[in-house]
Amino acid sequence: MGIHKPVMLKECLDIVLHEKPNVWADLTLGSGGHTSEVLRELREKAIPLDLVFLSDADPRAIELFKKEKLSAIREYLGPNTELIIENLWLSEAISKLREFLAEERFLRKNVVIMVDLGISLDQVEFREGFGYKHDTPLDMRFNPTQGVPASELIGSLSIDHLSDILKNYGEIRHPYKLARAIKSAHSRGRLRTTGDLVKVLKANVPEVILKKTLHKVFQALRIAVNDELGDLKRFTEKLRDLELDMQITLLALTYHSLERRVIKPLRSKWRLLKKLRPTEEEIKENPSSRSAILYIFRYSPLGKTCR
């Protein structure tokens, strides 16, 4: 761990320090980049926290975080701060967090929730099937104990269904041609690793758009394997149905239009305070931030206005 740079960290820190929260919840913990800096800054500014709630769908990310950063994190927490770390999908995490927030001790507290919908470089480099630079089993699951690997999912799909996944989740042009080639390779037993998939794409995609297509195909299959958009939709629906007597600020880092389409309906119940893009300086230092948009939403109790 340690190669991933948290995206739009300064902007996130500015918002958190302005809000002075009693509760910090990072529901996409990953390698802990945002959380580590947020807790350090809150400690330096003597802003006490009642609850720190950390969660991620990837159990290996949780394990590495505990091994490499947990001891440092504890030093940033006050003696009365409760620390919760869970291995949960987004929609599960918001339900669990709501259980805590419904307790009387959190009545009228100020809450900040963070969700970073990107894939960390740690996952791309070290998780089976997530990246195409290394030849690994074609798995793509965040949690290897749940669901089926990408290779098995591909085998269970019709060409039409696979074509729809490539079109809807990867925004691939001419998806049927690629779906047919992928299915053909699978039927011949030649689609077990990421290297096998790359070979199929190289044989069917012009060199000039190969890199972009590789990214889109891997994204589409990963989204399908993990039901990422379904989980995000359930998460958003649960946020819209919140009825809590407290102010909540949501920081949502998105990276492509598919995520934004799911997040935007939250405006029917939450106020969209602003959306921010990374600075040119950050994009130069961290090219993976180029497509990021940070949405800042505010929830206030019914009958009260957002400050």
C-alpha positions as CSV (number, residue, x, y, z in Angstrom):
1,M,0.0,0.0,0.0
2,G,1.1,3.6,-0.2
3,I,1.2,4.4,-4.0
4,H,-2.4,5.9,-4.1
5,K,-2.8,9.7,-3.8
6,P,-6.1,10.8,-2.3
7,V,-7.9,13.0,-4.9
8,M,-8.9,16.6,-4.1
9,L,-7.6,16.2,-0.6
10,K,-7.2,20.0,0.0
11,E,-10.8,20.6,-1.0
12,C,-12.1,17.9,1.2
13,L,-10.0,19.1,4.2
14,D,-11.3,22.7,3.7
15,I,-14.9,21.5,3.9
16,V,-14.4,19.2,6.9
17,L,-12.6,21.9,8.9
18,H,-15.3,24.4,8.0
19,E,-18.0,21.9,9.2
20,K,-16.2,21.0,12.5
21,P,-18.0,17.6,12.6
22,N,-18.8,15.5,15.7
23,V,-18.9,12.4,13.4
24,W,-16.6,11.5,10.5
25,A,-17.7,8.6,8.3
26,D,-15.6,7.3,5.4
27,L,-17.6,4.7,3.6
28,T,-15.0,3.9,0.9
29,L,-12.0,3.8,3.2
30,G,-9.5,2.2,0.7
31,S,-6.0,2.8,1.7
32,G,-7.2,5.5,4.2
33,G,-5.6,8.5,2.5
34,H,-8.5,10.9,3.0
35,T,-9.3,9.7,6.5
36,S,-5.7,9.8,7.8
37,E,-5.3,13.5,6.8
38,V,-8.8,14.5,8.0
39,L,-8.3,13.0,11.4
40,R,-4.8,14.5,11.7
41,E,-6.1,18.0,10.8
42,L,-9.1,17.7,13.2
43,R,-6.6,16.7,16.0
44,E,-4.3,19.6,15.2
45,K,-7.3,22.0,15.3
46,A,-8.5,20.5,18.6
47,I,-11.9,19.5,17.0
48,P,-13.2,16.5,19.0
49,L,-15.0,13.6,17.4
50,D,-17.6,11.5,19.1
51,L,-17.6,8.8,16.4
52,V,-15.3,7.7,13.5
53,F,-17.0,5.2,11.2
54,L,-14.9,3.6,8.6
55,S,-16.0,1.0,6.0
56,D,-15.0,-0.5,2.6
57,A,-16.4,-3.2,0.4
58,D,-12.9,-4.7,-0.1
59,P,-11.9,-6.8,2.9
60,R,-8.2,-6.8,1.8
61,A,-8.2,-3.0,1.9
62,I,-9.5,-3.1,5.5
63,E,-6.9,-5.6,6.5
64,L,-4.0,-3.5,5.0
65,F,-5.4,-0.4,6.6
66,K,-5.5,-2.0,10.0
67,K,-1.9,-3.3,9.5
68,E,-0.3,-0.2,8.2
69,K,-2.3,2.9,9.4
70,L,-4.6,2.0,12.3
71,S,-2.0,2.6,15.1
72,A,-1.3,6.1,13.7
73,I,-5.0,6.8,13.3
74,R,-5.6,6.0,17.0
75,E,-3.2,8.6,18.0
76,Y,-5.4,11.3,16.3
77,L,-8.5,10.2,18.3
78,G,-9.5,11.6,21.6
79,P,-10.1,9.3,24.6
80,N,-13.8,9.5,24.2
81,T,-13.9,8.9,20.4
82,E,-15.6,5.7,19.3
83,L,-13.9,4.0,16.4
84,I,-15.9,1.5,14.2
85,I,-14.3,-0.3,11.2
86,E,-16.5,-2.5,9.0
87,N,-16.3,-4.5,5.8
88,L,-19.5,-3.4,4.1
89,W,-20.9,-2.3,0.7
90,L,-22.0,1.3,0.5
91,S,-25.7,0.5,0.9
92,E,-24.9,-1.7,3.9
93,A,-22.6,0.9,5.4
94,I,-25.2,3.7,5.4
95,S,-27.7,1.5,7.1
96,K,-25.2,0.6,9.8
97,L,-24.1,4.2,10.2
98,R,-27.8,5.2,10.5
99,E,-28.2,2.8,13.4
100,F,-25.5,4.7,15.3
101,L,-26.8,8.1,14.4
102,A,-30.3,7.3,15.5
103,E,-29.0,6.9,19.1
104,E,-29.9,9.7,21.4
105,R,-26.2,10.5,22.1
106,F,-25.9,11.7,18.5
107,L,-29.0,13.9,18.5
108,R,-28.4,17.2,16.7
109,K,-24.7,16.3,16.0
110,N,-22.9,17.5,12.9
111,V,-21.9,14.7,10.6
112,V,-19.6,14.5,7.5
113,I,-19.8,11.5,5.3
114,M,-17.2,10.8,2.6
115,V,-17.6,8.5,-0.4
116,D,-14.8,8.2,-3.0
117,L,-16.2,6.2,-5.9
118,G,-12.9,5.7,-7.7
119,I,-10.7,2.7,-7.8
120,S,-7.4,3.1,-6.0
121,L,-4.1,2.5,-7.7
122,D,-3.4,-0.1,-4.9
123,Q,-6.4,-2.1,-6.2
124,V,-5.4,-1.7,-9.9
125,E,-1.8,-2.8,-9.1
126,F,-2.5,-5.6,-6.6
127,R,-6.0,-7.0,-7.0
128,E,-6.7,-9.9,-9.3
129,G,-8.3,-8.8,-12.5
130,F,-8.6,-5.1,-11.8
131,G,-5.8,-3.8,-14.1
132,Y,-4.5,-4.9,-17.5
133,K,-0.8,-4.1,-17.0
134,H,-0.2,-7.4,-15.1
135,D,-1.4,-10.8,-16.1
136,T,-3.6,-12.0,-13.2
137,P,-6.7,-14.2,-12.9
138,L,-9.8,-12.5,-14.4
139,D,-11.6,-12.0,-11.1
140,M,-12.4,-8.3,-10.5
141,R,-14.3,-8.9,-7.2
142,F,-13.8,-6.5,-4.4
143,N,-14.7,-9.2,-2.0
144,P,-13.5,-12.6,-3.2
145,T,-15.9,-14.4,-0.9
146,Q,-19.0,-12.9,-2.7
147,G,-20.4,-13.2,-6.2
148,V,-18.6,-14.8,-9.1
149,P,-15.4,-13.8,-10.9
150,A,-15.5,-11.9,-14.2
151,S,-14.4,-15.0,-16.2
152,E,-17.4,-17.0,-14.8
153,L,-19.8,-14.1,-15.3
154,I,-18.8,-13.8,-18.9
155,G,-19.4,-17.5,-19.4
156,S,-23.0,-17.2,-18.0
157,L,-24.0,-14.2,-20.2
158,S,-25.4,-14.2,-23.7
159,I,-23.6,-12.1,-26.3
160,D,-26.5,-9.6,-26.2
161,H,-26.3,-9.3,-22.5
162,L,-22.5,-8.9,-22.5
163,S,-22.9,-6.3,-25.3
164,D,-25.4,-4.4,-23.1
165,I,-22.9,-4.4,-20.2
166,L,-20.1,-3.0,-22.5
167,K,-22.4,-0.4,-23.8
168,N,-24.1,0.7,-20.6
169,Y,-21.2,0.5,-18.2
170,G,-18.3,1.2,-20.5
171,E,-20.0,3.4,-23.1
172,I,-18.3,1.3,-25.7
173,R,-19.0,2.0,-29.4
174,H,-19.9,-1.1,-31.4
175,P,-20.1,-3.3,-28.3
176,Y,-21.6,-6.3,-30.0
177,K,-18.4,-7.0,-32.0
178,L,-16.3,-7.0,-28.8
179,A,-18.9,-9.0,-26.9
180,R,-18.8,-11.7,-29.6
181,A,-15.0,-11.8,-29.6
182,I,-14.9,-12.1,-25.8
183,K,-17.5,-14.8,-25.7
184,S,-15.7,-16.7,-28.5
185,A,-12.4,-16.7,-26.6
186,H,-14.2,-17.8,-23.4
187,S,-15.9,-20.7,-25.2
188,R,-12.5,-21.9,-26.4
189,G,-11.1,-21.8,-22.9
190,R,-8.9,-18.8,-23.7
191,L,-10.2,-16.3,-21.3
192,R,-8.9,-17.1,-17.8
193,T,-6.6,-14.1,-17.1
194,T,-6.4,-10.4,-17.7
195,G,-3.7,-11.1,-20.3
196,D,-6.2,-13.3,-22.2
197,L,-8.7,-10.4,-22.3
198,V,-6.1,-8.0,-23.4
199,K,-5.1,-10.3,-26.3
200,V,-8.8,-10.4,-27.4
201,L,-9.1,-6.6,-27.4
202,K,-5.8,-6.1,-29.2
203,A,-7.0,-8.4,-32.0
204,N,-10.3,-6.5,-32.4
205,V,-9.6,-2.8,-31.5
206,P,-7.6,-0.3,-33.6
207,E,-4.3,0.7,-32.0
208,V,-5.3,4.3,-31.8
209,I,-8.1,3.7,-29.4
210,L,-6.8,0.5,-27.7
211,K,-5.8,2.1,-24.4
212,K,-9.1,3.9,-23.9
213,T,-11.0,0.8,-24.9
214,L,-9.0,-1.4,-22.4
215,H,-9.9,1.0,-19.7
216,K,-13.6,1.0,-20.6
217,V,-14.0,-2.7,-21.0
218,F,-12.3,-3.4,-17.6
219,Q,-14.5,-0.7,-16.0
220,A,-17.6,-2.2,-17.5
221,L,-16.9,-5.8,-16.4
222,R,-15.8,-4.6,-12.9
223,I,-19.0,-2.7,-12.5
224,A,-21.1,-5.7,-13.5
225,V,-19.2,-8.2,-11.4
226,N,-19.6,-6.0,-8.2
227,D,-23.0,-4.5,-9.1
228,E,-21.4,-1.1,-8.3
229,L,-24.2,1.0,-9.8
230,G,-26.9,-1.0,-8.1
231,D,-25.1,-0.6,-4.7
232,L,-24.7,3.1,-5.4
233,K,-28.4,3.5,-6.3
234,R,-29.4,1.7,-3.1
235,F,-27.1,3.9,-1.1
236,T,-28.5,7.0,-2.7
237,E,-32.1,5.9,-2.0
238,K,-31.3,5.3,1.6
239,L,-29.8,8.8,1.9
240,R,-33.0,10.2,0.4
241,D,-35.1,8.4,3.0
242,L,-33.0,9.6,6.0
243,E,-35.0,11.1,8.8
244,L,-32.5,12.2,11.5
245,D,-32.3,15.3,13.7
246,M,-28.9,16.4,12.7
247,Q,-27.0,18.1,9.9
248,I,-25.1,15.9,7.5
249,T,-22.7,16.9,4.8
250,L,-21.9,14.4,2.1
251,L,-18.6,14.6,0.1
252,A,-19.0,12.4,-3.0
253,L,-16.1,12.1,-5.3
254,T,-17.2,10.8,-8.7
255,Y,-15.2,10.0,-11.8
256,H,-17.6,9.2,-14.7
257,S,-21.1,10.0,-15.9
258,L,-22.5,6.7,-14.8
259,E,-21.9,7.5,-11.1
260,R,-23.1,11.1,-11.6
261,R,-26.4,10.0,-13.0
262,V,-27.1,7.9,-9.9
263,I,-25.9,10.6,-7.4
264,K,-27.7,13.6,-8.9
265,P,-31.3,12.6,-7.9
266,L,-30.2,13.1,-4.3
267,R,-30.9,16.8,-4.9
268,S,-34.6,16.1,-4.5
269,K,-34.1,15.7,-0.7
270,W,-30.6,17.1,-0.1
271,R,-29.2,20.5,-1.1
272,L,-26.4,20.5,-3.5
273,L,-24.0,23.2,-2.1
274,K,-21.4,23.0,-4.8
275,K,-19.4,20.8,-7.1
276,L,-15.7,21.2,-7.6
277,R,-13.1,20.0,-10.0
278,P,-9.4,19.4,-9.3
279,T,-6.9,22.2,-10.0
280,E,-4.7,22.1,-13.0
281,E,-1.7,21.7,-10.6
282,E,-3.3,18.6,-9.0
283,I,-4.0,17.1,-12.5
284,K,-0.4,17.5,-13.4
285,E,0.8,15.9,-10.2
286,N,-1.9,13.2,-10.1
287,P,-3.3,12.5,-13.6
288,S,-5.9,10.0,-12.2
289,S,-7.7,13.0,-10.7
290,R,-8.4,14.5,-14.2
291,S,-12.0,13.2,-14.4
292,A,-13.0,13.8,-10.8
293,I,-15.9,16.0,-9.7
294,L,-16.5,16.5,-6.0
295,Y,-20.2,16.9,-5.1
296,I,-21.0,18.5,-1.7
297,F,-24.5,17.8,-0.5
298,R,-26.2,19.0,2.7
299,Y,-29.0,17.3,4.7
300,S,-30.8,19.2,7.4
301,P,-33.6,18.0,9.7
302,L,-37.1,18.4,8.3
303,G,-38.5,21.9,8.9
304,K,-35.0,23.4,9.3
305,T,-32.9,25.3,6.7
306,C,-29.4,24.5,5.7
307,R,-26.8,26.8,7.1
